[in-house]
Amino acid sequence: MADQYPFTRLDLNLLVALDALLTERSVTRAAERLSLSQPALSASLARLRAHFNDPILARSGNSYNLTPLASRLSEHTETALDAARRVFESQAEWDPSEATREFTIYGSDYSLATTGRRLASLAKERAPGVRFRFLVHNEQIVEDAVARLRIADGLLMPHGFLTDLPFTDLWTDTWVIIADEDHPGLHGEVTLDDIARLPWVFTYQSRSAFTSATRQIQQLGIEPRVETVVESFLSLPMFVAGTERLALIQAGLAEYARNTAGVRIYDPPFDATPVLNAMWWHPMHRRDPEHEWLRNLLAEAARDLQS
């Protein structure tokens, strides 16, 4: 019990102050951010310095730098603050029509433009006070999914990349190939010879970031000639239009691609593995009625997209 005593004396507001100080690196700016007086925040900084036995902010000329300890704290403070917010946002009775909770969801631009967009539309009808924060994922977020999902509500990602996490299956999509509508080298269809011969623009190209369809092409013994790599499905049509490049895109974005740029849609000349979209989430949400509502609404959004 004695070991826990210093922690029981701490005020949660100190965590808020610490987050602002680490972000702004200035007592004045941190005070403005929190709408506090400068003396009030200086007092919080003094308590933090006493607790950590560290200055936190070290003067360097006319500015302040984070101490080595403060730099380490910055990696954990935002996570701790988000977790605390979640604790105090929880409600004994969940009424979506009156709720004001914010849900944070990671995903590719494809997932957010399809599933995320439909989810937000449904929520506006059922729970107008609920907010969503949609964030585009990257390789680091996917590789550290368990830790990231402790402070986020879900990660929209097809099967094949994550394991050992609960998931909610959503909808199944397929792959199509897009090319310039006046492509001089294509005649009615795309063949395996075209895939091997023509240049490509890929989304993602690394050991841990790839699509199932591009992996299949390699398994067919074809090494595509990749001219451009972009980390965005929505930008693919712009890198195809007016060029000889080919690109693979989900059928759910085909209409968008056709309307965005002058491209034509082709079926792949191989049996492309379908895209089974899912939302992955942390086990701590299993008994959370608010999160269950989110999962059910996502499932409904997926049914709308599948129909």
C-alpha positions in Angstrom: 0.0 0.0 0.0 2.9 2.4 0.8 4.1 2.0 -2.8 0.7 3.2 -4.1 0.5 6.2 -1.8 2.3 8.8 -4.1 0.0 7.8 -7.0 -3.1 8.3 -4.9 -2.1 11.9 -4.3 -1.8 12.8 -8.0 -4.6 14.7 -9.7 -5.8 13.6 -13.1 -5.5 17.2 -14.2 -1.7 16.8 -13.9 -1.9 14.4 -16.8 -3.7 16.9 -18.9 -1.1 19.6 -18.0 1.7 17.2 -18.7 0.3 16.4 -22.1 0.0 20.1 -23.0 3.5 20.9 -21.7 5.1 18.1 -23.7 3.2 19.1 -26.8 3.7 22.9 -26.6 7.1 22.9 -24.9 6.1 26.2 -23.4 4.2 27.1 -20.2 2.6 30.1 -21.9 1.3 28.2 -24.9 0.3 25.2 -22.8 -1.7 27.5 -20.5 -3.4 29.1 -23.6 -4.2 25.7 -24.9 -5.9 24.7 -21.7 -7.5 28.1 -21.0 -5.6 28.4 -17.7 -3.6 31.2 -16.2 0.2 31.0 -16.6 0.7 30.9 -12.8 -1.8 27.9 -12.5 0.1 25.9 -15.1 3.4 26.9 -13.6 2.2 25.4 -10.3 1.3 22.2 -12.2 4.7 22.0 -13.7 6.3 22.5 -10.3 4.3 19.5 -9.0 5.3 17.4 -12.0 8.9 18.3 -11.5 8.7 17.3 -7.9 7.0 14.0 -8.7 9.5 13.0 -11.4 12.5 14.7 -9.9 13.2 16.1 -13.3 12.8 19.6 -14.8 10.6 18.2 -17.7 11.3 21.4 -19.7 15.0 22.6 -20.0 15.7 26.1 -21.2 17.8 26.4 -24.3 18.3 30.1 -25.2 14.9 31.7 -25.7 13.0 28.3 -25.9 12.6 25.1 -24.0 13.5 21.5 -24.9 12.2 18.3 -23.5 14.5 16.5 -21.1 15.4 12.9 -21.9 12.8 11.7 -19.4 10.1 14.0 -20.9 10.8 12.6 -24.3 10.1 9.2 -23.0 7.0 10.4 -21.2 5.7 11.9 -24.4 5.4 8.3 -25.9 3.0 7.3 -23.1 1.2 10.4 -22.0 -1.2 10.7 -24.9 -2.1 7.0 -24.6 -2.7 7.4 -20.9 -4.8 10.5 -21.4 -6.9 8.8 -24.1 -7.5 5.8 -21.9 -8.6 8.1 -19.0 -11.0 9.9 -21.3 -12.5 6.6 -22.3 -13.0 5.6 -18.6 -14.9 8.8 -17.8 -16.9 8.8 -21.1 -18.4 5.5 -20.2 -22.1 5.5 -19.2 -24.2 3.2 -17.1 -26.9 3.3 -19.7 -26.1 3.8 -23.4 -28.7 5.7 -25.4 -27.3 6.3 -28.9 -29.8 9.0 -29.6 -28.5 11.1 -26.7 -24.8 10.0 -26.7 -21.9 12.3 -27.4 -19.1 9.7 -27.5 -16.3 9.9 -30.1 -15.2 6.7 -31.8 -11.7 6.4 -33.3 -11.2 4.1 -36.3 -8.2 3.4 -38.3 -8.3 2.2 -41.9 -7.0 2.6 -45.5 -8.5 5.3 -47.6 -10.5 2.6 -49.4 -12.0 1.3 -46.1 -12.8 4.8 -44.9 -14.3 5.9 -48.2 -16.6 2.8 -48.3 -17.4 1.3 -44.9 -16.5 4.5 -42.9 -18.6 6.7 -45.1 -21.7 4.5 -44.8 -21.1 4.1 -41.1 -21.1 7.9 -40.6 -24.2 8.2 -42.6 -26.1 5.7 -40.6 -24.9 7.2 -37.3 -26.1 10.6 -38.3 -29.6 9.2 -38.5 -29.5 7.1 -35.3 -27.1 9.0 -33.0 -26.6 12.6 -34.2 -24.3 13.5 -31.2 -21.9 10.7 -31.8 -18.6 11.7 -33.5 -16.1 9.7 -35.5 -12.4 10.3 -35.9 -11.2 8.3 -39.0 -7.5 7.9 -39.3 -5.5 6.5 -42.2 -3.3 3.6 -41.0 0.3 2.9 -41.9 2.6 -0.1 -41.6 3.7 0.8 -38.0 0.1 1.0 -36.8 -0.8 -2.4 -38.4 2.4 -4.0 -36.9 1.5 -2.6 -33.5 -2.2 -3.2 -33.8 -2.7 -4.6 -30.3 -1.2 -1.6 -28.5 -2.9 0.9 -30.9 -6.3 -0.7 -30.4 -6.1 -0.1 -26.6 -6.8 3.6 -27.4 -8.8 3.2 -30.6 -12.1 1.6 -31.3 -11.2 -0.4 -34.4 -9.0 -1.0 -37.4 -10.7 -1.6 -40.7 -8.6 -4.1 -42.6 -9.2 -7.2 -44.8 -8.4 -10.7 -43.4 -4.8 -11.9 -44.0 -2.8 -9.3 -42.0 -3.9 -9.6 -38.4 -4.3 -12.5 -36.0 -5.2 -13.1 -32.4 -7.6 -10.2 -32.2 -11.4 -10.2 -32.1 -13.0 -9.1 -35.4 -16.3 -8.3 -36.9 -16.7 -9.5 -40.5 -18.1 -6.8 -42.8 -18.5 -7.1 -46.5 -16.8 -8.9 -49.4 -15.3 -7.0 -52.3 -13.5 -8.1 -55.5 -10.6 -6.8 -57.5 -10.6 -5.1 -60.9 -7.9 -3.7 -63.1 -8.0 0.0 -64.3 -6.2 1.4 -67.3 -6.5 4.6 -69.4 -9.6 4.5 -71.4 -7.6 5.1 -74.6 -4.8 2.7 -73.7 -3.0 1.9 -77.0 -1.8 -1.6 -75.8 -5.1 -3.1 -74.7 -7.6 -4.6 -77.0 -10.9 -5.5 -75.2 -9.4 -7.3 -72.2 -6.3 -7.5 -70.0 -4.3 -10.7 -70.5 -1.5 -12.2 -68.4 0.9 -11.1 -71.1 -0.3 -7.5 -70.7 0.2 -7.8 -66.9 3.9 -8.9 -67.5 4.5 -6.5 -70.3 3.0 -3.2 -69.2 4.1 -0.8 -66.4 2.2 -0.7 -63.1 1.3 1.6 -60.2 1.0 -0.3 -56.9 -0.4 0.6 -53.6 2.1 -0.4 -51.0 5.0 -2.6 -51.8 6.9 -4.1 -48.9 7.2 -7.3 -46.9 4.3 -6.4 -44.5 2.3 -4.1 -46.8 0.8 -5.5 -50.0 -2.6 -6.6 -51.5 -3.7 -10.1 -52.0 -4.1 -9.6 -55.7 -0.6 -8.3 -56.3 0.7 -11.2 -54.3 -1.3 -13.5 -56.6 0.4 -12.0 -59.6 3.8 -12.9 -58.2 2.6 -16.4 -57.4 1.7 -16.8 -61.1 5.4 -16.3 -61.8 5.0 -12.7 -63.0 7.1 -9.9 -61.6 5.2 -6.7 -62.5 7.2 -3.7 -63.7 6.3 -1.2 -61.0 6.9 2.4 -62.0 5.1 4.1 -59.2 4.1 3.2 -55.6 1.5 5.2 -53.8 0.0 4.6 -50.3 -3.5 5.5 -51.4 -6.1 3.6 -53.3 -8.1 6.7 -54.0 -5.2 8.3 -55.9 -4.6 5.3 -58.2 -6.8 6.6 -61.1 -4.8 9.8 -61.3 -1.6 7.8 -61.7 -3.2 5.6 -64.4 -5.1 8.2 -66.6 -3.0 9.4 -69.6 -0.4 6.7 -69.1 0.3 3.1 -70.1 0.2 2.0 -66.5 -2.2 -0.6 -65.0 -3.4 -0.7 -61.4 -5.5 -3.0 -59.2 -8.3 -1.5 -57.3 -11.3 -2.8 -55.3 -14.5 -3.0 -57.2 -16.1 -0.9 -54.5 -14.0 2.0 -55.9 -14.6 1.3 -59.6 -17.3 3.9 -60.0 -15.2 6.5 -58.2 -12.2 5.7 -60.4 -14.3 6.0 -63.5 -15.8 9.4 -62.5 -12.5 10.8 -61.2 -10.3 10.1 -64.2 -10.6 8.8 -67.7 -10.1 5.1 -66.9 -11.6 1.8 -68.1 -12.4 -1.1 -65.8 -11.3 -4.7 -66.7 -11.7 -8.0 -65.0 -8.4 -9.6 -64.0 -7.2 -12.6 -66.2 -6.9 -14.7 -63.0 -9.2 -15.8 -60.2 -8.5 -12.9 -57.8 -9.0 -13.7 -54.1 -11.9 -11.7 -52.8 -11.4 -9.0 -50.2 -13.1 -10.0 -46.9 -13.3 -6.7 -45.1 -13.4 -6.7 -41.3 -13.1 -4.5 -38.3 -10.5 -5.6 -35.8 -10.8 -4.5 -32.1 -9.3 -5.0 -28.7 -10.7 -7.7 -26.4 -11.3 -5.1 -23.7 -14.3 -3.8 -25.7 -16.1 -7.2 -25.6 -18.5 -6.2 -22.9 -18.7 -2.5 -23.8 -22.4 -1.8 -24.9 -21.3 1.4 -26.7 -18.7 -0.6 -28.7 -21.2 -3.3 -29.4 -23.5 -0.7 -30.8 -20.7 0.4 -33.1 -20.0 -3.1 -34.2 -23.7 -3.7 -35.0 -23.9 -0.5 -36.9 -20.8 -1.4 -38.9 -22.4 -4.7 -39.8 -25.5 -2.9 -41.0 -23.3 -0.5 -43.1 -21.6 -3.6 -44.6 -24.9 -5.1 -45.6 -25.8 -1.9 -47.4 -22.6 -2.0 -49.3 -22.9 -5.6 -50.2 -26.4 -5.2 -51.6 
